[in-house]
Amino acid sequence: MANQEQPGTKLDTHSAVYYHWRVWELTGLMRPPGVSSLRYVVYSMAVNLMVTVLFPLSLLARLLFTTNMAGLCENLTITITDIVANLKFANVYIVRKQLHEIRSLLRLMDARAMLVGDPEEVSALRREVNIAQSTFRTFASIFVFGTTLSCIRVVVRPDRELLYPAWFGVDWMHSTRNYVLINIYQLFGLVVQAIQNCASDSYPPAFLCLLTGHMRALELRVRRIGSRPEKSSTIAQSYEVWREHVYQELVECIRDLMRVHRLREIIQRVLSGACMAQFACSAAVQCTVAMHFLYMADEHDHTAMIISIVFFLAVTLEVFVICYFGDRMRTQSEALCDAFYDCNWVEQLPKFKRELLFTLARTQRPSLIYAGNYIALSLETFEQVMRFTYSVFTLLLRAK
């Protein structure tokens, strides 16, 4: 279980991805401390060959042998989703160095927040950690529901059917042993894939929460700049000392801003490929499900229709979540920029004002994370995606 941050305890914002890190260790991506390197490599290869490689290959082989359009649409929806999910999982392995870099950078930023010691800052950071962990648990509930639905479908069907349409090159329709073994393998693969996908789908929101939280903490820090003893309560010499102290506060906040920008750059590299794959998967699955419903859906196969609806809602929800959290981060970056305007700069030294002007020039554009370095993660983008989906559905409906 994740370490729950309590007031007065050590701050660890990296615990926002606690569950994700445990999943990556369990599925062979991140070697846990104290585990033999050779043993972990063997374990990682075994798990990923059996599931990450073989599972989508069996789905793809079944797709190639499908002869009717209804089965093609249903199998294509599942296959696309699974292949893209594995690509996102592989992307985690590719960016693992950046993930370790994020952890190191977060430790520095947490130490700075604890040194400042402002309760409101710490509370804002812990709130984002809780949101990130809650997002993982929500995705986990969705995947448990989907896995359970697949199992129920197999149980209630009067004839033999696999958990997912796949090809294994053996006769499982007339062999109880083959049927049981294949379903055991599919259940194992389904559980492992669900765990992988849960982490892959929820780590973008988690990192966006981390970035939002540290931006919020820095915003609060910047707004307090200059809110020290009044000029009237001090002699001229101490007033000059206070102004020098305020300048040093600004310098420290600028260093903090550079760390935030560095964090955003790393997160951009980590999320770019995964989010782009998610946008592509969403568009492909939505179009395939629309074709299934409009042309080939069997009115008597209610479970197939339910599964299609679940896949449609799942890929749409995944896009909405990353766009929503991306939009939150953008809004917070705008508030951070406003904080530099709102600090008490009027009475400060000329060098303070000069540094402030340079900082404002660098913070004019709001921070955004881009999928594929091109598509902004924002609610406007989600609206465009839904408009595209509706347009495709309308086009198919008219052509029917």
Phi, psi and omega in degrees: 000145182293151175286117180274124182288131176242151179306135179090351179267171180296137181277132179217088182289342177295344176294350174300330179250028179302308182298320181297318181296321178295320178297316180295326174291318182293327185260013169089019180259324183236117181287123179292154177298139177086357180262134180302136182298315181295315180298320181290323178298316178298314178299315181298316180295319180297311182296315185284330174291320182289326188245300186298329181262305187292321184300307178293331177295322178294323176293317181294321178297318178296323179298321181291333180266001180286133185248349180244153186291325180297313178294325179298314181295316181295314181292324181295321178300313181292317184294315179300313181299316183291318181296315179295323178298321178290327176294319177294323177294318178295328179298327177298319178295321181295322185260020185299328178295320177294326178296320176292325178294321177299317181299317179295318180294321179297326178297319177296317182291325176294318179298321178295317179296321179290327178294318177296316172075021180279123183299325181293322177296311181298320178296319179297320179293316179293327178297318179293325176299316179296321178296317180297316180292322177295324177297317177300314182296326177295314177298321179299320178297320180295317181291326175297318178298315181296318178296317178298319180298319178296320179293319179297322180300318179293322183290318186278345179291135180290332179255170181288136179208146178278164176300318175223143179298117183211162179243130181236358177077012178231159181274102179260349178289327184245007179234112181297321181298312179298320181297316181293315181297318180294319180292326176295315178297316181296323178295317177299311179298322180294319179294314180296316179296322179297319178295315179300313183293325179300315178291318182296323182279335186257350179285330173300312175300324182296314180291326176293325175296318179300314180296318178298317181296317180288330173294319179296317179299318179291325177301312179298322180295317182291321181297336181275352182299127179089353180272061181247194183307142181293150179301321185292342184264005182227159174279168186300321182296313180293332177294320177294321177297318179298317180295323176294321178296320178296321177299317178296325176298318178297318179300317179295321179292326177294321175298320177297321179297321178297323177293320177298316178296322177296318177299318179296320179297318180292316179298324176301315180294324182289319188268341188305305182292317182296317181291323177296318177298323180293319177298316180296318179297317180300314180297316182294315182291319179299318179293319180294317178296321177299316177297321180299315182288321186280331189241316193242000185295133176275118185298337182270346180266079184291326181294323178296321179293321180295316180297321178298317179297318180299316179296318179299312180294324182295311182292328177292319179296320181299318178292318180299318184298311182292327177291321180296312181289329174295322179291322176301316181295320178297315179300319180292325178294326176293321178294325177295319177297317179298328182297325178294327175290326188275349180292163182280082184263345188299319186270003191274171182294155178303322180292330174298311182295324178295313179296324179295319179297316178298320180294317179297323179296329181273351183245015182293320181274129180294148179284137177222151171256136184244134172282125183063024182058022184222315185265117182290138175276096182208165179293333175297322178294318178299320177299320178295321178298316181292325176296319178296317179299315180296320180296317179295317180298317179296320179297317179294323180295320179290327182278349183294000000 
